[in-house]
Amino acid sequence: MHDMALLDTPLSALDGSPLPPLDGRAVLVVNVASKCGLTPQYTALEQLQERYGDRGFTVLGVPCNQFGGQEPGSPEEIATFCSATYGVSFPLTEKIDVNGPGRHPLYAELTAVADDSGADGDVQWNFEKFLVGADGTVLRRFRPRTEPGSDEVVAAVEAALPR
């Protein structure tokens, strides 16, 4: 497993302000997009946030426009969409690149972690999920089509909650 200084990675919130502190929390890092076939996963991500948010867990949404241009909006447009359409209460970061030469350092670390089939490397599409433990260890990688509300994701989140 990779130890990650998730908190040492400079990343702003969507509106440019500092992100809320994530140390000591289990974090599900998800690259999100507003115009993707998988965008309805926001519903289940928000349900995870509501269910576990007061138990040392947060979803961290990372807008990215690298997959089919499906996150073209301004920060304001993205924030309005997430809030109005899905009632998103979890933090969203600034828009970043998760693959390629401009890949953000956060994703340089995350993409070194393999999924359950042993495959690491580039993020495949929108809504790929990385579960980071409260100690900063990357625990699991779930590919985009794995639903946030699936038994395997929920069980992994529950196991990662700070004791």
MIRO-102149 format. One record per residue: x, y, z of N, C-alpha, C in turn. Coordinates in steps of 0.02 Angstrom, whole numbers. Layout:
! residues N
+--------+---------+--------+---------+----------+--------+--------+---------+--------+
! n_east ! n_north !   n_up ! ca_east ! ca_north !  ca_up ! c_east ! c_north !   c_up !
+--------+---------+--------+---------+----------+--------+--------+---------+--------+
!      X !       Y !      Z !       X !        Y !      Z !      X !       Y !      Z !
...
+--------+---------+--------+---------+----------+--------+--------+---------+--------+
This chain:
! residues 163
+--------+---------+--------+---------+----------+--------+--------+---------+--------+
! n_east ! n_north !   n_up ! ca_east ! ca_north !  ca_up ! c_east ! c_north !   c_up !
+--------+---------+--------+---------+----------+--------+--------+---------+--------+
!     42 !     -60 !      0 !       0 !        0 !      0 !     44 !      62 !      0 !
!     18 !     115 !    -27 !      56 !      176 !    -31 !     35 !     223 !     25 !
!     84 !     250 !     59 !      70 !      302 !    108 !     69 !     368 !     71 !
!     21 !     408 !     87 !      14 !      467 !     47 !      5 !     527 !     90 !
!     42 !     578 !     74 !      32 !      641 !    110 !    -24 !     679 !     75 !
!    -83 !     650 !     80 !    -141 !      679 !     46 !   -149 !     752 !     67 !
!   -134 !     763 !    131 !    -145 !      830 !    158 !    -90 !     878 !    140 !
!    -33 !     852 !    119 !      23 !      896 !    100 !     18 !     917 !     27 !
!    -30 !     889 !     -9 !     -38 !      904 !    -80 !    -76 !     969 !    -87 !
!    -46 !    1020 !   -118 !     -82 !     1083 !   -122 !   -141 !    1077 !   -170 !
!   -199 !    1089 !   -143 !    -260 !     1082 !   -182 !   -310 !    1131 !   -152 !
!   -340 !    1172 !   -195 !    -390 !     1220 !   -170 !   -459 !    1192 !   -178 !
!   -506 !    1221 !   -141 !    -576 !     1205 !   -151 !   -599 !    1235 !   -218 !
!   -657 !    1214 !   -240 !    -683 !     1236 !   -305 !   -686 !    1312 !   -311 !
!   -702 !    1345 !   -255 !    -709 !     1418 !   -258 !   -642 !    1454 !   -246 !
!   -587 !    1416 !   -241 !    -522 !     1446 !   -233 !   -500 !    1452 !   -161 !
!   -545 !    1438 !   -114 !    -527 !     1442 !    -43 !   -490 !    1378 !    -22 !
!   -459 !    1377 !     37 !    -427 !     1316 !     60 !   -479 !    1261 !     71 !
!   -459 !    1198 !     58 !    -503 !     1142 !     73 !   -510 !    1135 !    148 !
!   -566 !    1108 !    172 !    -570 !     1093 !    243 !   -519 !    1040 !    261 !
!   -494 !    1039 !    323 !    -443 !      990 !    341 !   -469 !     919 !    335 !
!   -429 !     876 !    306 !    -449 !      806 !    294 !   -411 !     759 !    339 !
!   -362 !     784 !    377 !    -321 !      739 !    418 !   -365 !     704 !    469 !
!   -350 !     641 !    479 !    -387 !      600 !    527 !   -453 !     575 !    501 !
!   -469 !     590 !    438 !    -531 !      566 !    408 !   -516 !     515 !    355 !
!   -561 !     467 !    346 !    -560 !      424 !    287 !   -590 !     466 !    230 !
!   -558 !     463 !    172 !    -579 !      506 !    116 !   -589 !     463 !     53 !
!   -647 !     469 !     21 !    -658 !      438 !    -43 !   -648 !     492 !    -96 !
!   -592 !     488 !   -131 !    -574 !      537 !   -182 !   -603 !     514 !   -248 !
!   -644 !     557 !   -279 !    -680 !      538 !   -340 !   -672 !     593 !   -392 !
!   -647 !     576 !   -452 !    -646 !      627 !   -505 !   -715 !     630 !   -536 !
!   -745 !     689 !   -534 !    -815 !      698 !   -551 !   -823 !     740 !   -614 !
!   -882 !     733 !   -645 !    -900 !      773 !   -704 !   -975 !     781 !   -705 !
!   -997 !     837 !   -732 !   -1068 !      855 !   -730 !  -1108 !     828 !   -789 !
!  -1075 !     808 !   -843 !   -1110 !      789 !   -904 !  -1092 !     718 !   -927 !
!  -1085 !     673 !   -879 !   -1064 !      605 !   -893 !  -1122 !     557 !   -882 !
!  -1122 !     500 !   -916 !   -1172 !      449 !   -903 !  -1171 !     425 !   -832 !
!  -1113 !     432 !   -799 !   -1106 !      410 !   -730 !  -1121 !     465 !   -679 !
!  -1137 !     525 !   -703 !   -1151 !      582 !   -658 !  -1202 !     566 !   -603 !
!  -1253 !     524 !   -618 !   -1301 !      507 !   -564 !  -1269 !     474 !   -503 !
!  -1206 !     452 !   -508 !   -1172 !      426 !   -450 !  -1166 !     478 !   -394 !
!  -1174 !     542 !   -412 !   -1174 !      594 !   -360 !  -1225 !     578 !   -305 !
!  -1282 !     549 !   -324 !   -1334 !      533 !   -275 !  -1307 !     487 !   -222 !
!  -1275 !     432 !   -242 !   -1249 !      383 !   -194 !  -1189 !     410 !   -157 !
!  -1149 !     452 !   -190 !   -1092 !      484 !   -154 !  -1118 !     528 !    -98 !
!  -1170 !     566 !   -112 !   -1199 !      609 !    -60 !  -1230 !     567 !     -5 !
!  -1259 !     509 !    -22 !   -1287 !      465 !     29 !  -1231 !     439 !     75 !
!  -1173 !     422 !     46 !   -1116 !      401 !     87 !  -1095 !     458 !    134 !
!  -1093 !     518 !    106 !   -1073 !      577 !    146 !  -1121 !     586 !    205 !
!  -1186 !     581 !    191 !   -1236 !      592 !    244 !  -1233 !     536 !    296 !
!  -1219 !     475 !    273 !   -1219 !      417 !    318 !  -1158 !     415 !    363 !
!  -1100 !     435 !    336 !   -1037 !      426 !    372 !  -1000 !     492 !    388 !
!  -1028 !     548 !    366 !    -993 !      612 !    373 !   -977 !     630 !    445 !
!  -1019 !     609 !    492 !   -1006 !      626 !    562 !   -967 !     571 !    597 !
!   -941 !     523 !    558 !    -902 !      468 !    586 !   -830 !     469 !    561 !
!   -807 !     528 !    539 !    -738 !      533 !    519 !   -726 !     515 !    446 !
!   -776 !     527 !    404 !    -771 !      511 !    333 !   -792 !     571 !    291 !
!   -762 !     578 !    233 !    -788 !      626 !    184 !   -775 !     601 !    114 !
!   -821 !     618 !     70 !    -809 !      613 !     -2 !   -772 !     677 !    -22 !
!   -724 !     671 !    -67 !    -690 !      729 !    -96 !   -699 !     725 !   -172 !
!   -740 !     770 !   -199 !    -752 !      771 !   -270 !   -699 !     813 !   -305 !
!   -671 !     785 !   -359 !    -617 !      818 !   -396 !   -640 !     828 !   -469 !
!   -667 !     887 !   -485 !    -689 !      898 !   -554 !   -631 !     893 !   -603 !
!   -645 !     859 !   -659 !    -593 !      849 !   -710 !   -627 !     849 !   -778 !
!   -597 !     883 !   -826 !    -626 !      889 !   -893 !   -588 !     847 !   -944 !
!   -552 !     796 !   -921 !    -509 !      757 !   -967 !   -544 !     700 !  -1002 !
!   -607 !     686 !   -984 !    -641 !      628 !  -1013 !   -700 !     651 !  -1053 !
!   -691 !     655 !  -1118 !    -745 !      675 !  -1162 !   -769 !     746 !  -1152 !
!   -728 !     788 !  -1121 !    -748 !      858 !  -1109 !   -812 !     863 !  -1069 !
!   -820 !     819 !  -1020 !    -884 !      815 !   -985 !   -888 !     858 !   -922 !
!   -836 !     898 !   -910 !    -838 !      947 !   -854 !   -814 !    1014 !   -880 !
!   -850 !    1043 !   -928 !    -827 !     1105 !   -960 !   -840 !    1168 !   -920 !
!   -882 !    1164 !   -869 !    -909 !     1224 !   -836 !   -858 !    1262 !   -795 !
!   -877 !    1323 !   -779 !    -838 !     1364 !   -732 !   -848 !    1336 !   -662 !
!   -805 !    1356 !   -615 !    -816 !     1334 !   -545 !   -887 !    1349 !   -520 !
!   -913 !    1408 !   -538 !    -980 !     1427 !   -515 !  -1033 !    1380 !   -545 !
!  -1024 !    1365 !   -610 !   -1073 !     1321 !   -643 !  -1071 !    1251 !   -612 !
!  -1011 !    1226 !   -598 !   -1004 !     1159 !   -569 !  -1036 !    1159 !   -499 !
!  -1022 !    1209 !   -459 !   -1048 !     1213 !   -391 !  -1125 !    1216 !   -392 !
!  -1152 !    1256 !   -436 !   -1225 !     1263 !   -440 !  -1257 !    1198 !   -462 !
!  -1227 !    1166 !   -512 !   -1253 !     1102 !   -536 !  -1255 !    1050 !   -480 !
!  -1199 !    1043 !   -445 !   -1193 !      991 !   -393 !  -1242 !    1004 !   -336 !
!  -1248 !    1066 !   -317 !   -1292 !     1085 !   -262 !  -1365 !    1078 !   -282 !
!  -1383 !    1107 !   -340 !   -1453 !     1110 !   -360 !  -1478 !    1041 !   -382 !
!  -1436 !    1003 !   -417 !   -1459 !      940 !   -446 !  -1455 !     882 !   -398 !
!  -1401 !     880 !   -359 !   -1388 !      822 !   -316 !  -1383 !     839 !   -242 !
!  -1389 !     902 !   -224 !   -1386 !      920 !   -153 !  -1319 !     903 !   -121 !
!  -1266 !     909 !   -161 !   -1199 !      888 !   -138 !  -1177 !     932 !    -79 !
!  -1157 !     900 !    -24 !   -1133 !      937 !     34 !  -1058 !     925 !     45 !
!  -1029 !     875 !     11 !    -958 !      861 !     21 !   -914 !     910 !    -18 !
!   -851 !     917 !      3 !    -808 !      967 !    -30 !   -790 !     947 !   -102 !
!   -784 !     998 !   -144 !    -760 !      990 !   -213 !   -696 !    1031 !   -219 !
!   -648 !    1002 !   -255 !    -585 !     1038 !   -266 !   -589 !    1080 !   -329 !
!   -536 !    1118 !   -339 !    -527 !     1151 !   -403 !   -524 !    1098 !   -458 !
!   -537 !    1119 !   -521 !    -533 !     1073 !   -577 !   -459 !    1058 !   -592 !
!   -442 !     994 !   -597 !    -372 !      975 !   -610 !   -368 !     921 !   -664 !
!   -307 !     906 !   -685 !    -294 !      849 !   -729 !   -275 !     789 !   -686 !
!   -304 !     731 !   -701 !    -289 !      670 !   -664 !   -243 !     624 !   -703 !
!   -236 !     635 !   -768 !    -193 !      595 !   -812 !   -148 !     642 !   -853 !
!    -97 !     613 !   -884 !     -58 !      650 !   -932 !     -3 !     693 !   -901 !
!     30 !     733 !   -943 !      88 !      771 !   -920 !     72 !     823 !   -868 !
!     10 !     847 !   -867 !     -10 !      897 !   -818 !    -44 !     866 !   -757 !
!    -36 !     801 !   -749 !     -68 !      765 !   -693 !    -50 !     798 !   -626 !
!   -102 !     810 !   -585 !     -91 !      839 !   -519 !    -52 !     791 !   -475 !
!     -8 !     815 !   -431 !      31 !      771 !   -388 !    -12 !     722 !   -347 !
!    -72 !     744 !   -327 !    -117 !      699 !   -292 !   -130 !     636 !   -333 !
!   -142 !     645 !   -398 !    -158 !      588 !   -441 !    -96 !     551 !   -463 !
!    -38 !     582 !   -460 !      24 !      545 !   -471 !     30 !     491 !   -418 !
!     11 !     507 !   -357 !      12 !      459 !   -302 !    -45 !     408 !   -309 !
!   -105 !     432 !   -319 !    -163 !      387 !   -321 !   -158 !     336 !   -377 !
!   -136 !     358 !   -437 !    -137 !      312 !   -494 !    -82 !     259 !   -490 !
!    -37 !     265 !   -442 !      13 !      212 !   -431 !    -18 !     153 !   -394 !
!    -79 !     161 !   -369 !    -113 !      108 !   -331 !   -154 !      66 !   -379 !
!   -151 !       0 !   -369 !    -187 !      -46 !   -413 !   -259 !     -56 !   -389 !
!   -303 !     -73 !   -436 !    -371 !      -92 !   -418 !   -371 !    -166 !   -396 !
!   -430 !    -193 !   -383 !    -434 !     -262 !   -358 !   -408 !    -314 !   -407 !
!   -407 !    -297 !   -471 !    -382 !     -345 !   -520 !   -306 !    -337 !   -531 !
!   -275 !    -290 !   -494 !    -203 !     -281 !   -499 !   -181 !    -229 !   -549 !
!   -228 !    -194 !   -581 !    -211 !     -144 !   -631 !   -203 !     -76 !   -599 !
!   -145 !     -44 !   -612 !    -136 !       25 !   -589 !   -134 !      71 !   -650 !
!   -106 !     130 !   -642 !    -100 !      175 !   -699 !   -158 !     223 !   -705 !
!   -166 !     250 !   -766 !    -211 !      305 !   -778 !   -282 !     292 !   -753 !
!   -314 !     346 !   -732 !    -385 !      345 !   -717 !   -422 !     330 !   -783 !
!   -470 !     283 !   -780 !    -503 !      261 !   -841 !   -556 !     310 !   -867 !
!   -593 !     340 !   -821 !    -649 !      383 !   -841 !   -671 !     422 !   -780 !
!   -724 !     463 !   -789 !    -753 !      499 !   -733 !   -778 !     450 !   -679 !
!   -776 !     472 !   -617 !    -804 !      435 !   -561 !   -762 !     373 !   -542 !
!   -697 !     375 !   -554 !    -653 !      325 !   -524 !   -644 !     346 !   -451 !
!   -640 !     297 !   -406 !    -641 !      310 !   -334 !   -580 !     282 !   -300 !
!   -549 !     322 !   -257 !    -492 !      300 !   -217 !   -510 !     310 !   -144 !
!   -505 !     257 !   -104 !    -519 !      263 !    -33 !   -453 !     270 !      4 !
!   -447 !     327 !     39 !    -386 !      342 !     76 !   -403 !     339 !    150 !
!   -363 !     301 !    188 !    -375 !      293 !    259 !   -359 !     356 !    298 !
!   -380 !     358 !    361 !    -369 !      416 !    403 !   -295 !     431 !    413 !
!   -253 !     380 !    403 !    -180 !      389 !    410 !   -147 !     409 !    345 !
!   -187 !     419 !    292 !    -159 !      439 !    227 !   -140 !     381 !    182 !
!   -152 !     319 !    204 !    -138 !      261 !    162 !   -194 !     251 !    111 !
!   -175 !     240 !     47 !    -225 !      225 !     -3 !   -245 !     152 !      5 !
!   -308 !     140 !     21 !    -331 !       74 !     40 !   -361 !      35 !    -19 !
!   -401 !      68 !    -60 !    -435 !       33 !   -114 !   -444 !      79 !   -173 !
!   -450 !      48 !   -232 !    -464 !       85 !   -294 !   -523 !      52 !   -327 !
!   -574 !      91 !   -341 !    -634 !       66 !   -374 !   -641 !     100 !   -442 !
!   -652 !      60 !   -493 !    -659 !       88 !   -560 !   -726 !     124 !   -568 !
!   -731 !     165 !   -622 !    -789 !      210 !   -628 !   -857 !     177 !   -622 !
!   -865 !     117 !   -649 !    -932 !       87 !   -650 !   -951 !      55 !   -584 !
!   -905 !      52 !   -537 !    -922 !       26 !   -470 !   -964 !      79 !   -435 !
!  -1026 !      61 !   -420 !   -1073 !      109 !   -390 !  -1050 !     127 !   -319 !
!  -1054 !     192 !   -301 !   -1034 !      212 !   -234 !  -1075 !     178 !   -179 !
!  -1136 !     158 !   -195 !   -1179 !      126 !   -145 !  -1172 !      50 !   -144 !
!  -1126 !      23 !   -184 !   -1119 !      -50 !   -188 !  -1093 !     -78 !   -122 !
!  -1107 !    -141 !   -110 !   -1085 !     -173 !    -48 !  -1010 !    -167 !    -38 !
!   -971 !    -175 !    -93 !    -898 !     -175 !    -85 !   -872 !    -105 !    -65 !
!   -902 !     -53 !    -93 !    -880 !       14 !    -74 !   -902 !      30 !     -2 !
!   -965 !      15 !     14 !    -990 !       30 !     81 !   -949 !      -8 !    133 !
!   -934 !     -72 !    121 !    -895 !     -112 !    168 !   -825 !     -83 !    177 !
!   -795 !     -61 !    122 !    -727 !      -32 !    126 !   -728 !      33 !    165 !
!   -779 !      75 !    153 !    -786 !      138 !    189 !   -794 !     124 !    264 !
!   -838 !      77 !    280 !    -850 !       62 !    351 !   -786 !      37 !    384 !
!   -747 !      -5 !    349 !    -685 !      -30 !    377 !   -633 !      25 !    386 !
!   -638 !      78 !    345 !    -588 !      132 !    347 !   -604 !     186 !    397 !
!   -665 !     186 !    425 !    -684 !      239 !    472 !   -636 !     239 !    531 !
!   -616 !     298 !    553 !    -571 !      301 !    611 !   -605 !     270 !    672 !
!   -567 !     231 !    708 !    -595 !      196 !    767 !   -597 !     243 !    826 !
+--------+---------+--------+---------+----------+--------+--------+---------+--------+
